[in-house]
C-alpha cells in the first residue's frame, strides 16, 4: 500500500476517499475502514492524511485500505487535479475537516461528502457562521439546502444546527480502541502496571503541564474514601513523562 503512480491503478468499486488528518483521526477512521471493507470487499478505499505520522499510522493499522496519499492543499488547482485523478464517488471527512475549496469542488462534481466523528461546539459554530463568507468565493459548501453533505457527530450538541442532516453516532475513536483490545492484551497490560481485576484505578490521560496538579488534588481526596485506589497519569507529550512522575511521587510522599 502506498502512493499510486497513476489513475489507472485506481481499481475497485465503489471508490471511497477517507481523509484523516493525523494520528487521532486515523484512530477514529480505522474501524470505519474495516467496516466498509467487510461490507464492500471490492471497494477502492483511498485514505489521505496531512502529516507524516498519520501516513505511518495508516500503514500500521489500516490494512483494509487500498492506498494512502497526502491530502491536497486547499487551492482549486490542487484540489481539482487530485479529484480528476482519483474520481471518488463519496468522500468521508474525519472530524472537523471543512476545507471549503475541496468541499465545493466535490459538490460541483456531484460527489457525496460525509463527515464522521464530527464535533462542533456552540462557540465554534458561531465562529463558522461569522466567517463563512470569507472561507470561499463559492458559498456552496455551506448552504443548508441540498442533500449532498451529511454529518455523523459524536453527541447531540451539534444536532440542533442542522438536524435534518446530522446523525448522532458516538465516538469512533472509542470504537476503534475497544475493537483492538483483546482479553489477553488487557491482562498483559494489567500485569505490567501491577493492577488487579478488582482494584480501583483513576486514569488521567493526555494531560498537559499544570493539569497533573489538579488530578493529584482530586486523587488525594478520593483516597480518603478509597485508600487502595491507584493513579495512572499519561501525559499528552511523552517527553513530559519524567516531570509527571516526579510530581506524582512528591504528592504521594506523606508529610509530617
C-alpha atoms as an extended CHARMM CRD file, in Angstrom:
* protein
*
       256  EXT
         1         1  UNK       CA              0.0000000000        0.0000000000        0.0000000000  PROA      1               0.0000000000
         2         2  UNK       CA              1.4100000000        3.3700000000       -0.9500000000  PROA      2               0.0000000000
         3         3  UNK       CA              1.1070000000        6.4470000000       -3.1850000000  PROA      3               0.0000000000
         4         4  UNK       CA             -0.3560000000        5.4920000000       -6.5540000000  PROA      4               0.0000000000
         5         5  UNK       CA              1.6500000000        6.2740000000       -9.7000000000  PROA      5               0.0000000000
         6         6  UNK       CA             -1.3020000000        6.9880000000      -11.9830000000  PROA      6               0.0000000000
         7         7  UNK       CA             -5.0740000000        6.8930000000      -12.2090000000  PROA      7               0.0000000000
         8         8  UNK       CA             -5.0220000000        3.5280000000      -13.9550000000  PROA      8               0.0000000000
         9         9  UNK       CA             -4.0260000000        1.9190000000      -10.6690000000  PROA      9               0.0000000000
        10        10  UNK       CA             -7.2430000000        3.1140000000       -9.0240000000  PROA      10              0.0000000000
        11        11  UNK       CA             -9.2010000000       -0.1030000000       -9.4310000000  PROA      11              0.0000000000
        12        12  UNK       CA            -12.2570000000       -1.2260000000       -7.4940000000  PROA      12              0.0000000000
        13        13  UNK       CA            -15.7920000000       -0.0380000000       -6.9590000000  PROA      13              0.0000000000
        14        14  UNK       CA            -17.1800000000        1.9630000000       -5.3230000000  PROA      14              0.0000000000
        15        15  UNK       CA            -14.3950000000        4.4850000000       -4.9240000000  PROA      15              0.0000000000
        16        16  UNK       CA            -14.3450000000        5.8290000000       -1.3830000000  PROA      16              0.0000000000
        17        17  UNK       CA            -11.9480000000        8.5560000000       -0.2320000000  PROA      17              0.0000000000
        18        18  UNK       CA            -11.4560000000        8.8440000000        3.5290000000  PROA      18              0.0000000000
        19        19  UNK       CA             -9.4820000000       11.7760000000        4.9310000000  PROA      19              0.0000000000
        20        20  UNK       CA             -7.9260000000       11.5420000000        8.3920000000  PROA      20              0.0000000000
        21        21  UNK       CA             -5.5970000000       14.4390000000        9.2680000000  PROA      21              0.0000000000
        22        22  UNK       CA             -3.1780000000       12.7430000000       11.6520000000  PROA      22              0.0000000000
        23        23  UNK       CA             -2.8570000000       10.0260000000       14.2850000000  PROA      23              0.0000000000
        24        24  UNK       CA             -6.0110000000       10.8150000000       16.2580000000  PROA      24              0.0000000000
        25        25  UNK       CA             -8.2270000000       10.9660000000       13.1930000000  PROA      25              0.0000000000
        26        26  UNK       CA             -6.6750000000        7.7880000000       11.7880000000  PROA      26              0.0000000000
        27        27  UNK       CA             -7.6110000000        6.0240000000       15.0270000000  PROA      27              0.0000000000
        28        28  UNK       CA            -11.1910000000        7.2000000000       14.5730000000  PROA      28              0.0000000000
        29        29  UNK       CA            -11.2980000000        6.2320000000       10.8870000000  PROA      29              0.0000000000
        30        30  UNK       CA             -9.7660000000        2.7640000000       11.2970000000  PROA      30              0.0000000000
        31        31  UNK       CA            -12.9580000000        0.9260000000       12.3920000000  PROA      31              0.0000000000
        32        32  UNK       CA            -14.8940000000        2.7070000000        9.6400000000  PROA      32              0.0000000000
        33        33  UNK       CA            -12.4540000000        1.4530000000        7.0030000000  PROA      33              0.0000000000
        34        34  UNK       CA            -12.6790000000       -2.0870000000        8.4040000000  PROA      34              0.0000000000
        35        35  UNK       CA            -16.4810000000       -1.9880000000        8.3460000000  PROA      35              0.0000000000
        36        36  UNK       CA            -16.5310000000       -0.6620000000        4.7780000000  PROA      36              0.0000000000
        37        37  UNK       CA            -14.1590000000       -3.3950000000        3.6170000000  PROA      37              0.0000000000
        38        38  UNK       CA            -16.2980000000       -6.0780000000        5.2390000000  PROA      38              0.0000000000
        39        39  UNK       CA            -19.4690000000       -4.6430000000        3.6800000000  PROA      39              0.0000000000
        40        40  UNK       CA            -17.9240000000       -3.9170000000        0.2500000000  PROA      40              0.0000000000
        41        41  UNK       CA            -14.9670000000       -6.2500000000       -0.4340000000  PROA      41              0.0000000000
        42        42  UNK       CA            -14.4380000000       -4.8980000000       -3.9630000000  PROA      42              0.0000000000
        43        43  UNK       CA            -14.3430000000       -1.2230000000       -2.9610000000  PROA      43              0.0000000000
        44        44  UNK       CA            -11.3700000000        1.0160000000       -3.6480000000  PROA      44              0.0000000000
        45        45  UNK       CA            -10.7120000000        2.7010000000       -0.3100000000  PROA      45              0.0000000000
        46        46  UNK       CA             -8.2870000000        5.5920000000       -0.6040000000  PROA      46              0.0000000000
        47        47  UNK       CA             -7.0780000000        7.1340000000        2.6660000000  PROA      47              0.0000000000
        48        48  UNK       CA             -5.4050000000       10.5340000000        2.8750000000  PROA      48              0.0000000000
        49        49  UNK       CA             -3.6150000000       12.2350000000        5.7670000000  PROA      49              0.0000000000
        50        50  UNK       CA             -1.9820000000       15.6280000000        6.2300000000  PROA      50              0.0000000000
        51        51  UNK       CA              1.0060000000       14.5280000000        8.3220000000  PROA      51              0.0000000000
        52        52  UNK       CA              3.8430000000       12.0450000000        8.0500000000  PROA      52              0.0000000000
        53        53  UNK       CA              2.9040000000       10.4470000000       11.3790000000  PROA      53              0.0000000000
        54        54  UNK       CA             -0.6080000000        9.9780000000       10.0130000000  PROA      54              0.0000000000
        55        55  UNK       CA              0.8060000000        8.1780000000        6.9780000000  PROA      55              0.0000000000
        56        56  UNK       CA              2.7710000000        5.8180000000        9.2030000000  PROA      56              0.0000000000
        57        57  UNK       CA             -0.2900000000        5.1740000000       11.3550000000  PROA      57              0.0000000000
        58        58  UNK       CA             -2.4250000000        4.3170000000        8.3250000000  PROA      58              0.0000000000
        59        59  UNK       CA              0.1100000000        1.7790000000        7.1140000000  PROA      59              0.0000000000
        60        60  UNK       CA              0.3270000000        0.2330000000       10.5810000000  PROA      60              0.0000000000
        61        61  UNK       CA             -3.3530000000       -0.1750000000       11.4380000000  PROA      61              0.0000000000
        62        62  UNK       CA             -5.4200000000        0.2850000000        8.2500000000  PROA      62              0.0000000000
        63        63  UNK       CA             -4.6010000000       -2.9280000000        6.4500000000  PROA      63              0.0000000000
        64        64  UNK       CA             -8.0130000000       -2.8400000000        4.7600000000  PROA      64              0.0000000000
        65        65  UNK       CA             -7.2250000000        0.3990000000        2.8990000000  PROA      65              0.0000000000
        66        66  UNK       CA             -6.3020000000        0.1260000000       -0.7790000000  PROA      66              0.0000000000
        67        67  UNK       CA             -3.9210000000        3.0940000000       -0.8840000000  PROA      67              0.0000000000
        68        68  UNK       CA             -2.7540000000        6.1050000000        1.1080000000  PROA      68              0.0000000000
        69        69  UNK       CA             -1.8920000000        9.5920000000       -0.1780000000  PROA      69              0.0000000000
        70        70  UNK       CA             -1.3360000000       13.0650000000        1.2180000000  PROA      70              0.0000000000
        71        71  UNK       CA             -4.3480000000       15.3790000000        1.2620000000  PROA      71              0.0000000000
        72        72  UNK       CA             -4.0120000000       18.2120000000       -1.2790000000  PROA      72              0.0000000000
        73        73  UNK       CA             -3.5920000000       21.8450000000       -0.2870000000  PROA      73              0.0000000000
        74        74  UNK       CA             -6.9590000000       23.5870000000       -0.3880000000  PROA      74              0.0000000000
        75        75  UNK       CA             -6.2830000000       25.5120000000       -3.5880000000  PROA      75              0.0000000000
        76        76  UNK       CA             -8.6520000000       25.0000000000       -6.5570000000  PROA      76              0.0000000000
        77        77  UNK       CA             -5.9290000000       23.8380000000       -8.9670000000  PROA      77              0.0000000000
        78        78  UNK       CA             -4.5570000000       21.2810000000       -6.4860000000  PROA      78              0.0000000000
        79        79  UNK       CA             -7.9680000000       20.0220000000       -5.4190000000  PROA      79              0.0000000000
        80        80  UNK       CA             -9.2490000000       19.6390000000       -8.9780000000  PROA      80              0.0000000000
        81        81  UNK       CA             -6.1040000000       17.8610000000      -10.1380000000  PROA      81              0.0000000000
        82        82  UNK       CA             -6.3900000000       15.2540000000       -7.3840000000  PROA      82              0.0000000000
        83        83  UNK       CA            -10.1310000000       14.7870000000       -7.9120000000  PROA      83              0.0000000000
        84        84  UNK       CA             -9.5360000000       14.3070000000      -11.6560000000  PROA      84              0.0000000000
        85        85  UNK       CA             -7.0680000000       11.5950000000      -10.7660000000  PROA      85              0.0000000000
        86        86  UNK       CA             -8.9420000000        9.7820000000       -8.0040000000  PROA      86              0.0000000000
        87        87  UNK       CA            -12.5600000000       10.2450000000       -9.2090000000  PROA      87              0.0000000000
        88        88  UNK       CA            -14.1680000000        9.2700000000       -5.8670000000  PROA      88              0.0000000000
        89        89  UNK       CA            -17.8780000000        8.5340000000       -5.6160000000  PROA      89              0.0000000000
        90        90  UNK       CA            -18.0280000000        9.5700000000       -1.9700000000  PROA      90              0.0000000000
        91        91  UNK       CA            -15.6650000000       11.4590000000        0.3270000000  PROA      91              0.0000000000
        92        92  UNK       CA            -15.5870000000       10.7960000000        4.0710000000  PROA      92              0.0000000000
        93        93  UNK       CA            -14.0520000000       13.5510000000        6.2150000000  PROA      93              0.0000000000
        94        94  UNK       CA            -12.9910000000       12.6250000000        9.7470000000  PROA      94              0.0000000000
        95        95  UNK       CA            -13.8410000000       15.1270000000       12.4870000000  PROA      95              0.0000000000
        96        96  UNK       CA            -13.9710000000       18.8510000000       11.6170000000  PROA      96              0.0000000000
        97        97  UNK       CA            -12.1300000000       18.9380000000        8.2880000000  PROA      97              0.0000000000
        98        98  UNK       CA            -14.2340000000       21.5500000000        6.4620000000  PROA      98              0.0000000000
        99        99  UNK       CA            -11.9480000000       22.6680000000        3.6400000000  PROA      99              0.0000000000
       100       100  UNK       CA            -14.1400000000       24.9800000000        1.5030000000  PROA      100             0.0000000000
       101       101  UNK       CA            -12.4770000000       24.6090000000       -1.9110000000  PROA      101             0.0000000000
       102       102  UNK       CA            -12.3360000000       20.8350000000       -1.6200000000  PROA      102             0.0000000000
       103       103  UNK       CA            -15.9570000000       20.5080000000       -0.4860000000  PROA      103             0.0000000000
       104       104  UNK       CA            -17.0950000000       22.9920000000       -3.1320000000  PROA      104             0.0000000000
       105       105  UNK       CA            -15.2940000000       21.0710000000       -5.8860000000  PROA      105             0.0000000000
       106       106  UNK       CA            -16.8990000000       17.8190000000       -4.7070000000  PROA      106             0.0000000000
       107       107  UNK       CA            -20.3110000000       19.4290000000       -4.7200000000  PROA      107             0.0000000000
       108       108  UNK       CA            -19.9410000000       20.7460000000       -8.2690000000  PROA      108             0.0000000000
       109       109  UNK       CA            -18.8950000000       17.2700000000       -9.4180000000  PROA      109             0.0000000000
       110       110  UNK       CA            -21.8120000000       15.5800000000       -7.6870000000  PROA      110             0.0000000000
       111       111  UNK       CA            -19.5430000000       13.7710000000       -5.2110000000  PROA      111             0.0000000000
       112       112  UNK       CA            -21.2820000000       12.9960000000       -1.9270000000  PROA      112             0.0000000000
       113       113  UNK       CA            -19.4940000000       14.2550000000        1.1990000000  PROA      113             0.0000000000
       114       114  UNK       CA            -19.9370000000       12.7680000000        4.6650000000  PROA      114             0.0000000000
       115       115  UNK       CA            -18.3660000000       13.8560000000        7.9380000000  PROA      115             0.0000000000
       116       116  UNK       CA            -17.7820000000       11.1780000000       10.5760000000  PROA      116             0.0000000000
       117       117  UNK       CA            -16.8750000000       11.5690000000       14.2380000000  PROA      117             0.0000000000
       118       118  UNK       CA            -17.7300000000       15.2460000000       13.8460000000  PROA      118             0.0000000000
       119       119  UNK       CA            -17.6620000000       17.7460000000       16.6560000000  PROA      119             0.0000000000
       120       120  UNK       CA            -18.5680000000       21.4050000000       16.8380000000  PROA      120             0.0000000000
       121       121  UNK       CA            -19.1200000000       23.4360000000       19.9720000000  PROA      121             0.0000000000
       122       122  UNK       CA            -21.5990000000       26.3400000000       20.1770000000  PROA      122             0.0000000000
       123       123  UNK       CA            -18.6340000000       28.7200000000       20.2350000000  PROA      123             0.0000000000
       124       124  UNK       CA            -17.0920000000       27.1800000000       17.1000000000  PROA      124             0.0000000000
       125       125  UNK       CA            -20.4530000000       27.1930000000       15.3480000000  PROA      125             0.0000000000
       126       126  UNK       CA            -20.7950000000       30.9430000000       15.8950000000  PROA      126             0.0000000000
       127       127  UNK       CA            -17.2720000000       31.4580000000       14.5510000000  PROA      127             0.0000000000
       128       128  UNK       CA            -18.0330000000       29.4400000000       11.4070000000  PROA      128             0.0000000000
       129       129  UNK       CA            -21.2120000000       31.4250000000       10.8170000000  PROA      129             0.0000000000
       130       130  UNK       CA            -19.4420000000       34.7460000000       11.2720000000  PROA      130             0.0000000000
       131       131  UNK       CA            -16.6610000000       33.8880000000        8.7940000000  PROA      131             0.0000000000
       132       132  UNK       CA            -18.4630000000       31.6820000000        6.2780000000  PROA      132             0.0000000000
       133       133  UNK       CA            -18.3920000000       34.3170000000        3.5030000000  PROA      133             0.0000000000
       134       134  UNK       CA            -14.6170000000       34.6880000000        3.8220000000  PROA      134             0.0000000000
       135       135  UNK       CA            -13.8860000000       30.9740000000        3.6860000000  PROA      135             0.0000000000
       136       136  UNK       CA            -14.5610000000       30.5690000000       -0.0300000000  PROA      136             0.0000000000
       137       137  UNK       CA            -15.5690000000       32.5520000000       -3.0450000000  PROA      137             0.0000000000
       138       138  UNK       CA            -18.2240000000       29.9130000000       -3.7020000000  PROA      138             0.0000000000
       139       139  UNK       CA            -20.5330000000       29.6290000000       -0.6510000000  PROA      139             0.0000000000
       140       140  UNK       CA            -21.9900000000       26.3390000000       -1.9250000000  PROA      140             0.0000000000
       141       141  UNK       CA            -20.1750000000       24.1420000000        0.6310000000  PROA      141             0.0000000000
       142       142  UNK       CA            -22.0160000000       25.9140000000        3.4540000000  PROA      142             0.0000000000
       143       143  UNK       CA            -25.5500000000       26.0260000000        2.0760000000  PROA      143             0.0000000000
       144       144  UNK       CA            -28.1800000000       24.4990000000        4.3280000000  PROA      144             0.0000000000
       145       145  UNK       CA            -30.1910000000       23.1300000000        1.4050000000  PROA      145             0.0000000000
       146       146  UNK       CA            -29.4010000000       20.0870000000       -0.6930000000  PROA      146             0.0000000000
       147       147  UNK       CA            -28.7000000000       16.5040000000        0.2840000000  PROA      147             0.0000000000
       148       148  UNK       CA            -25.0760000000       16.0100000000       -0.7310000000  PROA      148             0.0000000000
       149       149  UNK       CA            -23.4920000000       16.8030000000        2.6510000000  PROA      149             0.0000000000
       150       150  UNK       CA            -24.1520000000       14.7240000000        5.7620000000  PROA      150             0.0000000000
       151       151  UNK       CA            -22.6910000000       14.8530000000        9.2750000000  PROA      151             0.0000000000
       152       152  UNK       CA            -22.1070000000       11.9930000000       11.6780000000  PROA      152             0.0000000000
       153       153  UNK       CA            -21.3970000000       13.5900000000       15.0760000000  PROA      153             0.0000000000
       154       154  UNK       CA            -20.2130000000       12.3210000000       18.4380000000  PROA      154             0.0000000000
       155       155  UNK       CA            -23.0150000000       13.8470000000       20.5070000000  PROA      155             0.0000000000
       156       156  UNK       CA            -26.2740000000       15.7380000000       20.1760000000  PROA      156             0.0000000000
       157       157  UNK       CA            -24.5180000000       19.0640000000       20.8550000000  PROA      157             0.0000000000
       158       158  UNK       CA            -24.2730000000       19.6700000000       17.0900000000  PROA      158             0.0000000000
       159       159  UNK       CA            -27.6750000000       18.2220000000       16.1740000000  PROA      159             0.0000000000
       160       160  UNK       CA            -29.6450000000       21.4400000000       16.5800000000  PROA      160             0.0000000000
       161       161  UNK       CA            -27.5570000000       23.2770000000       13.9820000000  PROA      161             0.0000000000
       162       162  UNK       CA            -28.8230000000       21.1810000000       11.0460000000  PROA      162             0.0000000000
       163       163  UNK       CA            -30.9580000000       18.3490000000       12.4620000000  PROA      163             0.0000000000
       164       164  UNK       CA            -32.0940000000       17.0210000000        9.0770000000  PROA      164             0.0000000000
       165       165  UNK       CA            -28.5110000000       16.3040000000        8.0350000000  PROA      165             0.0000000000
       166       166  UNK       CA            -26.9450000000       15.2740000000       11.3600000000  PROA      166             0.0000000000
       167       167  UNK       CA            -26.8330000000       11.7620000000       12.8090000000  PROA      167             0.0000000000
       168       168  UNK       CA            -25.5840000000       11.0170000000       16.3310000000  PROA      168             0.0000000000
       169       169  UNK       CA            -23.1720000000        8.0890000000       16.0460000000  PROA      169             0.0000000000
       170       170  UNK       CA            -20.9610000000        8.2240000000       19.1450000000  PROA      170             0.0000000000
       171       171  UNK       CA            -17.1740000000        8.4990000000       19.2150000000  PROA      171             0.0000000000
       172       172  UNK       CA            -15.4520000000        6.3490000000       16.5830000000  PROA      172             0.0000000000
       173       173  UNK       CA            -12.1290000000        6.6630000000       18.4180000000  PROA      173             0.0000000000
       174       174  UNK       CA            -13.5380000000        4.7370000000       21.3500000000  PROA      174             0.0000000000
       175       175  UNK       CA            -14.9870000000        2.1230000000       18.9920000000  PROA      175             0.0000000000
       176       176  UNK       CA            -11.6240000000        1.6970000000       17.3230000000  PROA      176             0.0000000000
       177       177  UNK       CA             -9.6970000000        1.3640000000       20.5700000000  PROA      177             0.0000000000
       178       178  UNK       CA            -12.2370000000       -1.0800000000       22.0080000000  PROA      178             0.0000000000
       179       179  UNK       CA            -12.0690000000       -3.2400000000       18.8840000000  PROA      179             0.0000000000
       180       180  UNK       CA             -8.2840000000       -3.5440000000       19.2080000000  PROA      180             0.0000000000
       181       181  UNK       CA             -8.2700000000       -4.5730000000       22.8760000000  PROA      181             0.0000000000
       182       182  UNK       CA             -8.4340000000       -8.3040000000       23.4390000000  PROA      182             0.0000000000
       183       183  UNK       CA             -8.8390000000      -10.0110000000       26.8100000000  PROA      183             0.0000000000
       184       184  UNK       CA             -5.2650000000      -11.3180000000       26.6640000000  PROA      184             0.0000000000
       185       185  UNK       CA             -3.8890000000       -7.8380000000       25.8760000000  PROA      185             0.0000000000
       186       186  UNK       CA             -5.8660000000       -6.3240000000       28.7520000000  PROA      186             0.0000000000
       187       187  UNK       CA             -4.4180000000       -8.9320000000       31.1250000000  PROA      187             0.0000000000
       188       188  UNK       CA             -0.9040000000       -8.3030000000       29.8220000000  PROA      188             0.0000000000
       189       189  UNK       CA             -1.1840000000       -4.5480000000       30.3670000000  PROA      189             0.0000000000
       190       190  UNK       CA             -2.7060000000       -5.0210000000       33.8190000000  PROA      190             0.0000000000
       191       191  UNK       CA              0.2150000000       -7.2680000000       34.7430000000  PROA      191             0.0000000000
       192       192  UNK       CA              2.7910000000       -4.7200000000       33.5850000000  PROA      192             0.0000000000
       193       193  UNK       CA              1.2980000000       -1.9440000000       35.7130000000  PROA      193             0.0000000000
       194       194  UNK       CA              0.5490000000       -4.3590000000       38.5740000000  PROA      194             0.0000000000
       195       195  UNK       CA             -3.2090000000       -3.7860000000       38.7140000000  PROA      195             0.0000000000
       196       196  UNK       CA             -5.6050000000       -6.4970000000       39.8380000000  PROA      196             0.0000000000
       197       197  UNK       CA             -9.0120000000       -7.0390000000       38.2480000000  PROA      197             0.0000000000
       198       198  UNK       CA            -10.8770000000       -5.7850000000       41.3330000000  PROA      198             0.0000000000
       199       199  UNK       CA             -8.7350000000       -2.7380000000       42.0680000000  PROA      199             0.0000000000
       200       200  UNK       CA             -9.9190000000        0.8500000000       41.7270000000  PROA      200             0.0000000000
       201       201  UNK       CA             -7.8740000000        2.9820000000       39.3360000000  PROA      201             0.0000000000
       202       202  UNK       CA             -8.0340000000        6.6590000000       38.3790000000  PROA      202             0.0000000000
       203       203  UNK       CA             -6.6160000000        7.2530000000       34.8740000000  PROA      203             0.0000000000
       204       204  UNK       CA             -5.7570000000       10.7740000000       33.6900000000  PROA      204             0.0000000000
       205       205  UNK       CA             -4.8920000000       10.6040000000       30.0010000000  PROA      205             0.0000000000
       206       206  UNK       CA             -3.4420000000       13.1670000000       27.5960000000  PROA      206             0.0000000000
       207       207  UNK       CA             -2.5870000000       15.6200000000       30.3500000000  PROA      207             0.0000000000
       208       208  UNK       CA             -0.7850000000       18.9350000000       29.8300000000  PROA      208             0.0000000000
       209       209  UNK       CA              1.5120000000       20.8650000000       32.1480000000  PROA      209             0.0000000000
       210       210  UNK       CA             -0.3880000000       22.0480000000       35.2010000000  PROA      210             0.0000000000
       211       211  UNK       CA             -3.2100000000       19.5600000000       34.8210000000  PROA      211             0.0000000000
       212       212  UNK       CA             -1.3910000000       16.8830000000       36.7960000000  PROA      212             0.0000000000
       213       213  UNK       CA             -1.6110000000       19.1080000000       39.8970000000  PROA      213             0.0000000000
       214       214  UNK       CA             -5.4100000000       19.1440000000       39.5530000000  PROA      214             0.0000000000
       215       215  UNK       CA             -5.5020000000       15.3840000000       39.0580000000  PROA      215             0.0000000000
       216       216  UNK       CA             -3.3030000000       14.8160000000       42.0920000000  PROA      216             0.0000000000
       217       217  UNK       CA             -5.5380000000       17.0040000000       44.2360000000  PROA      217             0.0000000000
       218       218  UNK       CA             -8.6110000000       15.0160000000       43.1600000000  PROA      218             0.0000000000
       219       219  UNK       CA             -6.7460000000       11.7570000000       43.6910000000  PROA      219             0.0000000000
       220       220  UNK       CA             -5.7980000000       12.7870000000       47.2380000000  PROA      220             0.0000000000
       221       221  UNK       CA             -9.4510000000       13.4520000000       48.0550000000  PROA      221             0.0000000000
       222       222  UNK       CA            -10.5730000000       10.1520000000       46.5590000000  PROA      222             0.0000000000
       223       223  UNK       CA             -8.0350000000        8.2320000000       48.6430000000  PROA      223             0.0000000000
       224       224  UNK       CA             -9.7160000000        9.4950000000       51.7790000000  PROA      224             0.0000000000
       225       225  UNK       CA            -12.6580000000        7.2740000000       50.8470000000  PROA      225             0.0000000000
       226       226  UNK       CA            -10.7390000000        4.6600000000       48.8470000000  PROA      226             0.0000000000
       227       227  UNK       CA             -7.2530000000        4.2500000000       50.3800000000  PROA      227             0.0000000000
       228       228  UNK       CA             -6.3170000000        1.4660000000       47.9510000000  PROA      228             0.0000000000
       229       229  UNK       CA             -7.0540000000        3.4750000000       44.8080000000  PROA      229             0.0000000000
       230       230  UNK       CA             -4.2280000000        3.6940000000       42.2820000000  PROA      230             0.0000000000
       231       231  UNK       CA             -3.4000000000        6.5310000000       39.9000000000  PROA      231             0.0000000000
       232       232  UNK       CA             -2.1390000000        6.3700000000       36.3050000000  PROA      232             0.0000000000
       233       233  UNK       CA             -1.0890000000        9.5910000000       34.5660000000  PROA      233             0.0000000000
       234       234  UNK       CA             -0.4170000000        9.5710000000       30.8280000000  PROA      234             0.0000000000
       235       235  UNK       CA              0.9860000000       12.9380000000       29.6190000000  PROA      235             0.0000000000
       236       236  UNK       CA             -0.0430000000       14.2140000000       26.1930000000  PROA      236             0.0000000000
       237       237  UNK       CA              3.6320000000       14.5770000000       25.2450000000  PROA      237             0.0000000000
       238       238  UNK       CA              5.8390000000       11.6370000000       26.1560000000  PROA      238             0.0000000000
       239       239  UNK       CA              8.8580000000       13.8440000000       26.9200000000  PROA      239             0.0000000000
       240       240  UNK       CA              6.9560000000       15.1520000000       29.9570000000  PROA      240             0.0000000000
       241       241  UNK       CA              6.7580000000       11.6860000000       31.4700000000  PROA      241             0.0000000000
       242       242  UNK       CA              9.5930000000       12.2130000000       33.9530000000  PROA      242             0.0000000000
       243       243  UNK       CA              8.1830000000       15.5440000000       35.1650000000  PROA      243             0.0000000000
       244       244  UNK       CA              4.7620000000       13.9660000000       35.6720000000  PROA      244             0.0000000000
       245       245  UNK       CA              6.3420000000       11.0790000000       37.5660000000  PROA      245             0.0000000000
       246       246  UNK       CA              8.2580000000       13.4180000000       39.8520000000  PROA      246             0.0000000000
       247       247  UNK       CA              5.0820000000       15.3910000000       40.6130000000  PROA      247             0.0000000000
       248       248  UNK       CA              3.2180000000       12.1740000000       41.3910000000  PROA      248             0.0000000000
       249       249  UNK       CA              5.9640000000       10.9400000000       43.7120000000  PROA      249             0.0000000000
       250       250  UNK       CA              6.0580000000       14.2710000000       45.5530000000  PROA      250             0.0000000000
       251       251  UNK       CA              2.2980000000       14.2480000000       46.0140000000  PROA      251             0.0000000000
       252       252  UNK       CA              2.3110000000       10.6550000000       47.2160000000  PROA      252             0.0000000000
       253       253  UNK       CA              5.0170000000       11.2540000000       49.8540000000  PROA      253             0.0000000000
       254       254  UNK       CA              3.4360000000       11.6280000000       53.3040000000  PROA      254             0.0000000000
       255       255  UNK       CA              4.2170000000       14.8220000000       55.1780000000  PROA      255             0.0000000000
       256       256  UNK       CA              4.8190000000       15.0550000000       58.9170000000  PROA      256             0.0000000000
